């Protein structure tokens, strides 16, 4: 509740901070409105920034081109976890995006926080100075992943409204340096107060845990550069990765799911995004075949966490514990076809599975304390970190580290997030929440499945296993990471080519166009960036340096 109150006050009160106030006639300035000269507690500014990690860049500022990075959002459709069969309630499935948002609104608050630190905290090592560097790296990488080259070295200054663009190579190089600085600064804080919490932190992490987050996030960034690991020696991508993993005293990383950066919901104040507003509309959102084809083929108990059995399968005589009763929809199909196939005549018919109503829609959803409660939303998490280390080991970046060992750690950590273990009973309901029966989780059977059982370190098959299980572990968390991993590796195979994709060639775009205001207000530098990267056309089908 305390975190909610701080967050709510901040969203309303701090949104005007740094903006130019307007006075007309004899109107007095608002004494309750903060100005750029006001002293604002750094913890309050920090609270605003960390909330942006959950909401997504620009959501709180209403920036055009942004999508909320939350569970069951449009992003999760584009990650191919589920498919809308009726646009009125759940929107479209089409990948018809154009201009992106940015996260420069966060840079405004980071700069403000840094300006307030000297007068409020002096020269004593503090978490806010360290995390300012982390947030800078986070926001620049957030934006460059979408478009390519971006303003970085000249960004954030009101004295220069037409900043030059840095190459994507340099954005990553400088961001990695920022993360290294953040780790060094946070180490000094941890040495003084290792278990202290950071005031204003909605995630409830200690100084030590935030240092783990910095380095865990850096591992994510480094593995995202896998296509550039060989031809960019100055970035030292494999060696930087190995340095972190091999030196836990200097570069501590997450050691369990308790270190996750995650947004926890409660039924009183921070309700789960689809509870209770979307309760009557579960049957207008079908599960995606991309996800369910993987989990059902592998006898994965997370099938029962995510989905209901398809109505047609149950009326046809199958039991709730039969994996073949769980059927995903093909996003290639038009919405009209999906609606027909989903059997939305309210008679319990339909070809496809729906969301797990009992887990995600019931009013009592609050914690992960039981397998029938919605899990927190992970932003940066331990399961992903395990898979990132496994992938790095598979690629030969780590000496003496078993990719199979970290692969299994990642799976087990993901199971723990959803409260799954052998013998855990999972209640199964239909798309309306009517009880259908109970399934007993069998994690051991899943791990023994030929598709899942480890095939050996350093193999191509092993790499595909790692990437596939990382995708499953991203179910309803971690924003765009499932999409970015697919874009980088092609694993798993996303459905595309049909009319439901919505693009001119029915293929999934691999980047966004630059924001419209950047094109209008920074035309010279924008045009030069487009010319150098994409032949003069801001084309969403052309690869950026990161993924060439």
C-alpha positions as CSV (number, residue, x, y, z in Angstrom):
1,X,0.0,0.0,0.0
2,X,2.8,2.3,0.8
3,X,4.4,1.8,-2.6
4,X,1.0,2.4,-4.3
5,X,0.5,5.7,-2.5
6,X,4.0,6.9,-3.4
7,X,3.5,5.8,-7.0
8,X,0.1,7.5,-7.3
9,X,1.3,10.7,-5.8
10,X,4.3,10.7,-8.1
11,X,2.3,10.0,-11.3
12,X,0.0,13.0,-10.5
13,X,2.4,15.4,-8.9
14,X,5.7,14.8,-10.5
15,X,4.4,14.6,-14.1
16,X,4.6,18.4,-14.4
17,X,8.1,18.6,-13.0
18,X,10.5,20.2,-15.4
19,X,7.8,21.6,-17.6
20,X,7.4,25.3,-18.4
21,X,4.6,26.8,-16.4
22,X,2.2,29.2,-18.1
23,X,0.8,32.3,-16.4
24,X,-1.8,34.6,-17.9
25,X,-2.9,38.0,-16.6
26,X,-2.8,38.3,-12.9
27,X,-3.0,34.6,-12.2
28,X,-0.6,33.4,-9.5
29,X,1.7,30.4,-10.0
30,X,0.5,27.3,-8.4
31,X,2.2,26.9,-5.0
32,X,1.7,23.2,-5.0
33,X,3.5,22.7,-8.4
34,X,7.2,21.8,-8.3
35,X,9.5,23.7,-10.5
36,X,13.0,22.9,-11.8
37,X,14.4,24.9,-8.9
38,X,12.4,23.0,-6.3
39,X,14.0,20.5,-3.9
40,X,12.3,17.2,-4.7
41,X,13.4,14.1,-2.7
42,X,15.5,11.9,-4.9
43,X,13.6,8.9,-3.6
44,X,10.4,10.4,-5.1
45,X,12.1,10.9,-8.5
46,X,13.5,7.4,-8.3
47,X,10.1,6.0,-7.6
48,X,8.9,7.6,-10.9
49,X,11.8,6.1,-12.8
50,X,11.4,2.6,-11.6
51,X,7.7,2.6,-12.4
52,X,8.7,3.3,-16.0
53,X,10.5,0.0,-16.1
54,X,7.2,-1.7,-15.5
55,X,4.9,0.5,-17.5
56,X,7.2,0.9,-20.5
57,X,8.8,4.0,-21.9
58,X,6.5,7.0,-22.1
59,X,3.3,5.4,-20.8
60,X,3.1,7.8,-17.9
61,X,3.8,10.8,-20.2
62,X,1.3,9.6,-22.9
63,X,4.0,9.4,-25.6
64,X,2.7,8.4,-29.0
65,X,4.0,5.1,-30.3
66,X,4.4,3.4,-26.9
67,X,2.9,0.1,-25.9
68,X,2.4,-0.8,-22.2
69,X,4.9,-3.5,-21.2
70,X,2.6,-5.4,-19.0
71,X,1.0,-8.9,-18.9
72,X,-1.6,-9.7,-21.6
73,X,-0.8,-6.5,-23.5
74,X,-0.5,-6.0,-27.2
75,X,3.2,-6.9,-26.8
76,X,2.3,-10.3,-25.6
77,X,0.3,-10.9,-28.8
78,X,3.3,-9.8,-30.9
79,X,5.4,-12.3,-28.7
80,X,2.8,-14.9,-30.0
81,X,1.6,-16.0,-26.6
82,X,-2.0,-15.5,-27.5
83,X,-4.2,-14.3,-30.3
84,X,-7.2,-11.9,-30.4
85,X,-10.2,-13.3,-32.2
86,X,-12.4,-10.1,-31.7
87,X,-10.9,-6.7,-32.0
88,X,-13.6,-4.8,-30.1
89,X,-12.4,-6.3,-26.8
90,X,-8.8,-7.4,-27.4
91,X,-7.5,-5.4,-30.4
92,X,-5.9,-6.7,-33.5
93,X,-3.1,-9.2,-34.0
94,X,-1.5,-7.5,-37.0
95,X,2.1,-6.4,-36.9
96,X,1.2,-3.1,-38.5
97,X,3.4,-0.9,-36.4
98,X,5.2,2.2,-37.7
99,X,6.7,4.9,-35.5
100,X,8.2,4.0,-32.2
101,X,8.2,5.8,-28.9
102,X,11.4,6.7,-27.1
103,X,12.5,6.6,-23.4
104,X,13.9,10.1,-23.4
105,X,11.1,11.1,-20.9
106,X,13.0,8.8,-18.4
107,X,16.2,10.6,-19.2
108,X,14.6,13.9,-18.1
109,X,13.9,12.4,-14.6
110,X,17.3,10.7,-14.4
111,X,19.0,14.1,-15.1
112,X,16.7,15.7,-12.5
113,X,17.6,13.1,-9.9
114,X,21.3,13.5,-10.5
115,X,21.0,17.3,-10.2
116,X,19.3,16.8,-6.8
117,X,21.8,14.3,-5.4
118,X,24.7,16.6,-4.4
119,X,22.5,19.0,-2.3
120,X,20.6,16.2,-0.6
121,X,23.2,13.4,-0.2
122,X,26.5,15.1,-0.6
123,X,29.5,12.9,-1.6
124,X,28.5,9.8,0.4
125,X,28.2,6.8,-1.8
126,X,24.5,6.4,-2.6
127,X,22.4,4.0,-4.6
128,X,20.7,6.7,-6.7
129,X,23.9,7.8,-8.3
130,X,24.7,4.2,-9.3
131,X,21.3,3.5,-10.5
132,X,21.2,6.7,-12.6
133,X,23.9,5.1,-14.7
134,X,21.9,1.9,-14.9
135,X,18.8,3.7,-16.0
136,X,20.7,5.7,-18.7
137,X,22.0,2.5,-20.2
138,X,18.6,0.9,-20.0
139,X,16.7,3.7,-21.7
140,X,19.3,4.1,-24.5
141,X,19.3,0.3,-25.2
142,X,15.5,0.3,-25.0
143,X,15.4,2.8,-27.9
144,X,18.3,1.6,-30.1
145,X,16.8,-1.9,-30.2
146,X,13.8,-0.5,-32.0
147,X,15.4,1.7,-34.6
148,X,19.2,1.5,-34.8
149,X,21.4,4.6,-34.5
150,X,20.0,7.1,-32.0
151,X,21.1,10.4,-30.2
152,X,23.0,9.4,-27.1
153,X,26.1,11.5,-26.4
154,X,24.3,14.8,-27.1
155,X,20.9,13.7,-25.8
156,X,19.2,15.2,-22.8
157,X,20.5,18.8,-23.1
158,X,18.0,21.6,-23.4
159,X,20.8,23.6,-25.1
160,X,20.8,21.3,-28.1
161,X,17.5,20.4,-29.5
162,X,18.9,18.7,-32.6
163,X,21.4,16.2,-31.2
164,X,23.6,14.2,-33.5
165,X,23.1,10.4,-33.8
166,X,25.5,7.9,-32.4
167,X,26.0,4.7,-34.3
168,X,24.3,1.6,-32.7
169,X,27.8,0.2,-32.2
170,X,28.7,3.2,-30.1
171,X,25.4,3.2,-28.2
172,X,26.1,-0.3,-27.1
173,X,29.7,0.4,-26.3
174,X,28.9,3.4,-24.2
175,X,25.9,1.7,-22.5
176,X,28.1,-1.2,-21.5
177,X,30.6,1.3,-20.0
178,X,27.7,3.0,-18.1
179,X,26.7,-0.4,-16.6
180,X,30.3,-1.0,-15.5
181,X,30.3,2.4,-13.8
182,X,27.0,1.6,-12.2
183,X,28.4,-1.6,-10.8
184,X,31.5,0.1,-9.4
185,X,29.4,2.9,-7.7
186,X,26.9,0.4,-6.3
187,X,29.7,-1.8,-4.9
188,X,30.8,1.2,-2.7
189,X,27.2,1.5,-1.5
190,X,26.9,-2.2,-0.8
191,X,30.2,-2.1,1.2
192,X,28.5,0.4,3.6
193,X,24.9,-0.8,3.6
194,X,24.5,-4.2,1.9
195,X,21.0,-5.1,3.2
196,X,19.5,-1.6,3.2
197,X,16.5,-1.0,0.9
198,X,16.5,1.8,-1.6
199,X,13.9,4.3,-0.5
200,X,11.3,4.8,-3.2
201,X,11.8,1.4,-4.8
202,X,8.5,-0.3,-5.7
203,X,10.3,-3.6,-6.2
204,X,11.6,-3.8,-2.7
205,X,15.2,-4.7,-3.5
206,X,18.2,-4.1,-1.3
207,X,21.4,-2.4,-2.4
208,X,23.0,-5.8,-2.9
209,X,20.2,-7.0,-5.0
210,X,20.3,-3.9,-7.2
211,X,24.0,-4.5,-7.8
212,X,23.0,-8.0,-9.0
213,X,20.4,-6.5,-11.3
214,X,22.9,-4.2,-12.9
215,X,25.2,-7.2,-13.8
216,X,22.4,-9.5,-14.7
217,X,21.0,-6.9,-17.1
218,X,24.5,-6.5,-18.6
219,X,24.5,-10.2,-19.3
220,X,21.2,-9.7,-21.2
221,X,22.7,-6.9,-23.2
222,X,25.9,-8.9,-24.1
223,X,24.0,-12.0,-25.2
224,X,21.8,-9.7,-27.4
225,X,25.0,-8.8,-29.2
226,X,25.8,-12.4,-30.2
227,X,25.7,-11.6,-33.9
228,X,28.4,-8.9,-33.4
229,X,30.6,-10.9,-31.1
230,X,33.2,-11.9,-33.7
231,X,33.4,-8.9,-36.0
232,X,33.6,-6.2,-33.3
233,X,36.7,-7.0,-31.3
234,X,36.7,-3.6,-29.6
235,X,33.4,-4.5,-27.7
236,X,35.0,-7.6,-26.1
237,X,31.6,-9.2,-25.9
238,X,32.5,-12.8,-25.0
239,X,35.3,-11.6,-22.6
240,X,33.0,-9.1,-20.9
241,X,30.4,-11.8,-20.4
242,X,33.0,-14.2,-19.0
243,X,34.4,-11.6,-16.6
244,X,31.0,-11.1,-15.0
245,X,30.3,-14.8,-14.6
246,X,33.7,-15.7,-13.4
247,X,34.1,-12.9,-10.8
248,X,31.0,-13.0,-8.6
249,X,32.7,-11.0,-5.8
250,X,33.3,-8.0,-8.2
251,X,30.3,-8.6,-10.4
252,X,27.5,-10.3,-8.3
253,X,24.6,-11.6,-10.3
254,X,21.2,-13.0,-9.3
255,X,21.2,-16.3,-7.4
256,X,17.5,-17.1,-7.3
257,X,14.1,-15.8,-8.2
258,X,14.0,-13.7,-5.0
259,X,16.4,-11.4,-6.8
260,X,14.0,-10.8,-9.7
261,X,13.0,-7.2,-10.6
262,X,9.3,-7.9,-10.5
263,X,6.0,-6.0,-10.1
264,X,3.8,-7.7,-7.6
265,X,0.0,-7.3,-7.7
266,X,-2.5,-7.1,-4.9
267,X,-6.2,-7.4,-5.1
268,X,-6.8,-4.1,-3.2
269,X,-4.7,-1.5,-5.0
270,X,-2.6,-2.9,-7.9
271,X,-4.9,-5.4,-9.5
272,X,-3.6,-7.7,-12.2
273,X,-4.1,-6.0,-15.5
274,X,-7.0,-8.2,-16.8
275,X,-8.6,-8.7,-13.4
276,X,-11.4,-7.8,-13.0
277,X,-12.0,-5.6,-16.1
278,X,-11.7,-8.3,-18.7
279,X,-13.4,-11.1,-16.7
280,X,-16.4,-11.6,-19.1
281,X,-14.2,-11.6,-22.2
282,X,-11.8,-14.5,-21.8
283,X,-13.3,-16.3,-24.8
284,X,-12.4,-13.5,-27.2
285,X,-8.6,-14.2,-26.7
286,X,-7.3,-17.6,-27.8
287,X,-4.0,-19.1,-26.9
288,X,-1.3,-19.0,-29.7
289,X,-0.1,-22.1,-31.4
290,X,3.5,-20.8,-31.2
291,X,3.4,-21.2,-27.5
292,X,1.1,-24.2,-27.0
293,X,2.7,-26.3,-29.7
294,X,5.9,-26.2,-27.7
295,X,4.4,-26.9,-24.3
296,X,2.1,-29.6,-25.3
297,X,4.7,-31.5,-27.4
298,X,7.0,-31.4,-24.4
299,X,4.3,-32.4,-21.8
300,X,5.1,-29.2,-20.0
301,X,3.0,-28.5,-16.9
302,X,3.1,-24.8,-17.7
303,X,0.5,-25.7,-20.3
304,X,-2.0,-25.9,-17.4
305,X,-0.8,-22.7,-15.9
306,X,-1.4,-20.7,-19.1
307,X,-4.4,-22.3,-20.8
308,X,-7.8,-23.9,-20.7
309,X,-8.5,-27.1,-22.7
310,X,-10.1,-26.3,-26.0
311,X,-13.9,-26.8,-25.7
312,X,-14.2,-29.0,-28.7
313,X,-11.6,-31.4,-27.2
314,X,-13.5,-31.7,-23.9
315,X,-16.9,-32.2,-25.6
316,X,-15.1,-34.8,-27.8
317,X,-14.2,-36.8,-24.7
318,X,-10.7,-35.9,-23.8
319,X,-9.6,-35.4,-20.2
320,X,-8.3,-32.1,-18.7
321,X,-4.9,-33.7,-18.2
322,X,-4.5,-34.7,-21.8
323,X,-2.0,-32.4,-23.4
324,X,-3.6,-32.9,-26.8
325,X,-6.7,-31.2,-25.5
326,X,-4.9,-27.9,-25.5
327,X,-4.9,-26.3,-28.9
328,X,-3.4,-22.9,-30.0
329,X,-4.7,-20.6,-32.7
330,X,-2.7,-19.6,-35.8
331,X,-2.0,-15.9,-35.9
332,X,-1.8,-16.1,-39.7
333,X,-5.5,-16.4,-39.9
334,X,-7.9,-13.4,-40.3
335,X,-9.8,-12.4,-37.1
336,X,-13.1,-13.3,-38.7
337,X,-11.8,-16.9,-39.3
338,X,-10.4,-17.0,-35.7
339,X,-13.7,-15.9,-34.3
340,X,-15.5,-18.6,-36.2
341,X,-13.0,-21.2,-35.2
342,X,-13.2,-20.1,-31.5
343,X,-16.9,-20.9,-31.5
344,X,-18.0,-17.7,-29.8
345,X,-21.6,-18.7,-29.8
346,X,-21.5,-19.2,-26.0
347,X,-22.3,-22.9,-26.3
348,X,-19.1,-24.3,-25.0
349,X,-17.8,-25.0,-28.5
350,X,-14.6,-23.9,-30.2
351,X,-11.3,-25.2,-31.6
352,X,-8.9,-23.3,-29.4
353,X,-7.7,-23.0,-25.9
354,X,-8.2,-19.8,-23.9
355,X,-6.4,-18.1,-21.1
356,X,-6.5,-19.8,-17.7
357,X,-9.5,-18.1,-16.2
358,X,-8.9,-19.5,-12.7
359,X,-5.4,-18.1,-12.5
360,X,-5.6,-14.7,-14.2
361,X,-9.2,-13.5,-13.9
362,X,-10.5,-14.5,-10.5
363,X,-11.0,-11.5,-8.1
364,X,-8.7,-13.0,-5.5
365,X,-5.6,-12.8,-7.7
366,X,-2.8,-11.2,-5.6
367,X,0.4,-13.2,-5.2
368,X,2.4,-16.2,-6.3
369,X,1.9,-17.9,-3.0
370,X,-0.1,-20.8,-4.6
371,X,-0.2,-22.3,-8.1
372,X,-3.7,-20.8,-8.6
373,X,-2.6,-17.2,-8.1
374,X,-1.2,-14.9,-10.8
375,X,2.5,-14.6,-10.7
376,X,4.3,-11.2,-10.4
377,X,5.4,-9.5,-13.7
378,X,9.1,-10.1,-14.1
379,X,11.1,-7.3,-15.8
380,X,14.6,-8.7,-15.3
381,X,14.7,-12.1,-13.9
382,X,16.8,-15.1,-12.7
383,X,15.3,-17.7,-15.1
384,X,16.3,-15.6,-18.1
385,X,19.8,-15.0,-16.7
386,X,20.3,-18.8,-16.4
387,X,19.4,-19.3,-20.0
388,X,21.6,-16.4,-21.1
389,X,24.6,-18.0,-19.3
390,X,23.7,-21.4,-20.9
391,X,23.6,-19.8,-24.3
392,X,26.9,-18.0,-23.8
393,X,28.5,-21.3,-22.6
394,X,27.0,-23.1,-25.7
395,X,28.6,-20.4,-27.9
396,X,32.0,-21.0,-26.3
397,X,32.2,-17.7,-24.4
398,X,32.7,-19.4,-21.1
399,X,35.5,-21.9,-20.2
400,X,34.6,-24.7,-17.8
401,X,30.9,-23.8,-17.6
402,X,28.3,-26.4,-18.5
403,X,25.5,-25.0,-20.7
404,X,23.4,-28.0,-19.7
405,X,23.7,-27.2,-16.0
406,X,22.5,-23.6,-16.5
407,X,19.8,-24.8,-18.9
408,X,18.3,-27.0,-16.1
409,X,18.7,-24.1,-13.6
410,X,16.7,-21.9,-15.9
411,X,13.9,-24.5,-16.3
412,X,13.7,-25.1,-12.6
413,X,13.7,-21.4,-11.8
414,X,10.8,-20.9,-14.3
415,X,8.8,-23.7,-12.7
416,X,9.3,-22.1,-9.3
417,X,8.0,-18.8,-10.6
418,X,4.7,-20.5,-11.4
419,X,4.7,-22.6,-8.2
420,X,5.2,-25.9,-10.0
421,X,6.7,-29.1,-8.7
422,X,5.9,-32.7,-8.9
423,X,2.6,-33.4,-7.3
424,X,1.3,-29.8,-7.2
425,X,-2.4,-29.9,-8.0
426,X,-3.6,-27.4,-10.6
427,X,-7.4,-26.8,-10.8
428,X,-8.6,-26.7,-14.4
429,X,-11.6,-24.6,-15.6
430,X,-13.2,-23.6,-18.8
431,X,-13.1,-20.1,-20.4
432,X,-15.8,-19.0,-18.0
433,X,-14.0,-20.3,-14.9
434,X,-16.3,-23.3,-14.4
435,X,-14.4,-26.1,-12.8
436,X,-13.5,-29.0,-15.1
437,X,-11.2,-31.0,-12.8
438,X,-7.6,-31.1,-11.4
439,X,-4.2,-32.0,-12.9
440,X,-1.2,-33.1,-10.9
441,X,2.0,-31.4,-12.2
442,X,4.7,-33.8,-13.3
443,X,7.9,-31.8,-13.8
444,X,10.0,-35.0,-13.9
445,X,8.0,-36.3,-16.8
446,X,8.6,-33.0,-18.6
447,X,12.3,-33.0,-18.0
448,X,12.6,-36.6,-19.3
449,X,10.7,-35.7,-22.5
450,X,13.1,-36.3,-25.5
451,X,12.6,-32.7,-26.7
452,X,13.7,-31.4,-23.3
453,X,16.3,-33.8,-21.9
454,X,19.7,-32.3,-22.4
455,X,21.5,-33.5,-25.5
456,X,25.0,-32.3,-24.7
457,X,27.1,-29.2,-24.2
458,X,28.0,-27.1,-27.2
459,X,25.6,-28.7,-29.7
460,X,23.2,-26.9,-32.1
461,X,20.4,-29.0,-30.7
462,X,21.3,-27.8,-27.2
463,X,21.3,-24.2,-28.3
464,X,17.7,-24.6,-29.7
465,X,16.7,-26.2,-26.5
466,X,18.0,-23.3,-24.5
467,X,16.3,-20.7,-26.7
468,X,13.0,-22.6,-26.8
469,X,12.8,-22.9,-23.0
470,X,13.8,-19.3,-22.5
471,X,10.8,-18.4,-24.7
472,X,8.4,-20.5,-22.6
473,X,9.8,-18.9,-19.5
474,X,9.0,-15.4,-20.9
475,X,5.3,-16.2,-20.7
476,X,3.6,-12.9,-19.8
477,X,6.8,-11.2,-18.6
478,X,9.9,-9.4,-19.6
479,X,8.4,-7.1,-22.2
480,X,9.8,-7.5,-25.7
481,X,12.5,-10.0,-24.8
482,X,10.7,-13.0,-26.4
483,X,10.4,-11.0,-29.7
484,X,14.0,-9.8,-29.6
485,X,15.3,-13.3,-29.0
486,X,13.3,-14.6,-31.9
487,X,14.5,-11.7,-34.1
488,X,18.1,-12.5,-33.2
489,X,18.0,-16.3,-33.4
490,X,14.9,-17.4,-35.2
491,X,14.0,-19.6,-32.2
492,X,11.2,-20.5,-31.8
493,X,9.7,-20.4,-35.2
494,X,7.1,-17.5,-35.2
495,X,4.0,-17.9,-37.3
496,X,4.0,-15.5,-40.3
497,X,3.1,-15.4,-44.0
498,X,-0.6,-15.3,-43.6
499,X,-3.1,-12.4,-43.9
500,X,-3.4,-12.1,-40.1
501,X,0.1,-10.7,-39.9
502,X,-1.2,-7.5,-41.5
503,X,1.9,-6.3,-43.4
504,X,2.2,-5.8,-47.1
505,X,4.1,-9.1,-47.5
506,X,2.5,-10.8,-44.5
507,X,5.9,-11.1,-42.8
508,X,6.8,-9.8,-39.3
509,X,8.7,-6.4,-39.3
510,X,12.1,-6.4,-37.7
511,X,12.4,-2.8,-36.6
512,X,10.3,0.4,-36.1
513,X,10.4,3.7,-37.9
514,X,11.8,6.7,-36.0
515,X,9.4,8.9,-34.1
516,X,7.6,11.5,-36.2
517,X,8.8,14.4,-34.1
518,X,12.4,13.3,-34.7
519,X,11.8,13.3,-38.4
520,X,10.2,16.8,-38.2
521,X,12.4,18.5,-35.6
522,X,15.8,16.8,-36.2
523,X,15.6,16.3,-39.9
524,X,19.2,16.7,-40.9
525,X,20.5,14.1,-38.4
526,X,17.6,11.8,-38.9
527,X,18.0,11.8,-42.7
528,X,21.7,11.1,-42.4
529,X,21.1,8.2,-40.0
530,X,18.5,6.7,-42.4
531,X,20.9,7.1,-45.4
532,X,23.8,5.5,-43.6
533,X,21.8,2.5,-42.2
534,X,18.9,1.8,-44.6
535,X,19.7,3.4,-47.9
536,X,17.6,6.4,-47.3
537,X,14.3,4.7,-46.5
538,X,13.0,4.3,-42.9
539,X,12.1,0.7,-43.8
540,X,10.7,-1.6,-41.0
541,X,11.9,-4.7,-43.0
542,X,15.6,-3.8,-43.1
543,X,18.0,-5.2,-40.5
544,X,19.9,-2.9,-38.2
545,X,23.5,-3.3,-37.2
546,X,22.5,-5.4,-34.1
547,X,21.0,-8.2,-36.1
548,X,22.8,-8.2,-39.4
